[in-house]
Amino acid sequence: MEKLTYQEEETMRFIWHLGPCFVKEIVACYDEPKPPYTTVASIVNNLKRKGYLKAEKFGNTYRYTPLVAQEEYTRNSVGNLVRNYFANSYKEMVSFFAKEQKISKDELNEIIDLIEKREDK
């Protein structure tokens, strides 16, 4: 799975939220000042080229549909993060966030509860 730029990832988040959509609908998702239609169309074409979207022709425009689910992209991105920055150790990643005080004891307990529930199944 090819890595996305910040702009491509932001655009994909809008598309995942919208589902099948047109560039005009994607532009409407941006905060003011909205980027030009042509800029968003260029980003969408890059996403299509990278295999994240498929395009269906509707008259003189295209409707775009995600080919990669948000969950799949997230799983892949987090896996890359853990592999590249935490020696492929999720424990190291959680320890990092605990040391940086980015995760609370209550949140860690919630994670433990999730793990225990998963093991019960």
URZILIN-V578280 format. One line per field, one symbol per residue. ss: DSSP state (2 for helix, 1 for strand, 0 for the rest). psi: psi as a letter, one per 40 degrees, with the letter a starting at -180 (. if undefined). A space follows every 50 residues. Layout:
ss: ???
psi: ???
This chain:
ss: 00000222222222222200102222222000000022222222222220 00111111001111110002222222222222222000022222222220 000022222222222222220
psi: hhiiidddddddddddddahiidddddddiiihiiiddddddddddddde ediihhhgbeiihhhhehidddddddddddddddefffhdddddddddde fehidddddddddddddddd.
